[in-house]
Amino acid sequence: MKRSRMWPEIRPYGWRRDVGRRRLQVSLLGIALAGLTACDAKLPEPDSPGAKVYASRCSSGCHRRFAPSSLTYEMWKLQVERMQGELVRRGLPPLSPEERALVLDYLRRHSG
């Protein structure tokens, strides 16, 4: 049965908010699933000095290890800088200049 324009469809209060909430939930689920595929992946060149520093310093207890290809090199540079501050905030020593250079060179070679 077709509704007339005179009697619009009645919807419960807040239905638009529910639709927005559902879209947000679906989006967050997609982001989480995409992130899981990038975490704890096997590292390329696992015996290289950069991979060893990355594995030991960048995923030791704080969070899961992310695949180098999950970010671009420019994004990795920002992330490494952000994590330097996070290490200090947690009372851990930041990467030394040598460690930082090794990690960034490794991430540059294997970034997405």
C-alpha positions in Angstrom: 0.0 0.0 0.0 1.4 3.4 -1.0 1.4 6.1 1.6 0.0 9.5 0.7 2.0 12.7 1.0 -0.6 13.8 3.5 0.4 11.2 6.0 4.2 10.9 6.2 5.8 7.8 7.6 6.1 8.0 11.3 9.5 7.2 12.7 10.6 6.9 16.4 12.4 9.8 18.0 16.2 9.6 17.5 16.1 7.2 14.5 18.6 9.3 12.6 21.0 9.1 15.5 20.6 5.3 15.5 21.5 5.2 11.8 24.6 7.3 12.4 25.6 5.1 15.3 25.3 2.0 13.2 27.5 3.5 10.4 30.1 4.4 13.0 30.1 0.9 14.5 30.5 -0.7 11.0 33.3 1.8 10.2 35.2 1.0 13.4 34.8 -2.7 12.9 36.3 -2.3 9.4 39.2 -0.3 10.8 39.8 -2.9 13.5 39.8 -5.8 11.0 42.2 -4.0 8.7 44.5 -3.3 11.7 44.6 -6.9 12.7 46.0 -7.9 9.3 48.9 -5.5 9.8 49.7 -6.6 13.4 52.3 -9.2 14.4 53.1 -10.0 10.8 56.4 -11.7 10.0 59.0 -9.0 9.4 60.9 -8.8 6.2 64.7 -9.4 6.7 64.1 -10.4 10.3 67.9 -10.8 11.0 68.8 -7.4 9.8 69.9 -4.9 12.5 67.0 -2.6 11.8 64.5 -5.4 12.1 66.0 -6.5 15.4 65.8 -3.0 16.9 62.3 -2.6 15.6 61.2 -5.9 17.0 62.8 -5.4 20.4 62.2 -1.7 21.0 59.0 -1.0 19.1 56.8 -3.9 20.2 58.1 -4.9 23.6 55.1 -4.9 25.9 53.5 -1.6 24.7 51.6 -2.9 21.6 51.6 -5.4 18.9 54.2 -5.3 16.1 52.9 -3.6 12.9 54.0 -4.8 9.5 56.3 -2.2 8.0 54.2 -2.1 4.8 51.1 -1.0 6.8 52.3 2.7 6.6 54.1 4.9 4.2 57.6 6.0 5.1 56.4 9.6 5.8 53.8 8.1 8.2 56.4 6.0 9.9 58.6 9.0 10.5 55.7 10.7 12.3 54.9 7.6 14.2 58.5 7.1 15.4 58.7 10.7 16.6 55.4 10.3 18.5 56.6 7.1 20.1 59.8 8.7 21.3 57.6 11.0 23.4 55.5 8.0 24.5 58.6 6.1 25.7 59.7 9.0 27.8 56.2 9.5 29.2 56.3 5.8 30.3 59.7 6.1 31.9 61.5 4.2 29.2 64.6 5.3 27.4 63.9 6.7 23.9 65.6 5.3 20.9 69.2 6.4 20.6 70.2 8.3 17.4 71.8 5.1 16.1 68.7 2.9 16.9 66.4 5.6 15.4 68.5 5.7 12.2 68.4 1.8 11.9 64.7 1.6 12.5 63.8 4.4 10.1 66.1 3.0 7.4 64.5 -0.4 7.8 61.0 1.1 7.7 61.9 3.1 4.6 63.0 0.0 2.7 59.9 -2.0 3.6 57.1 0.7 4.0 53.9 0.6 1.9 
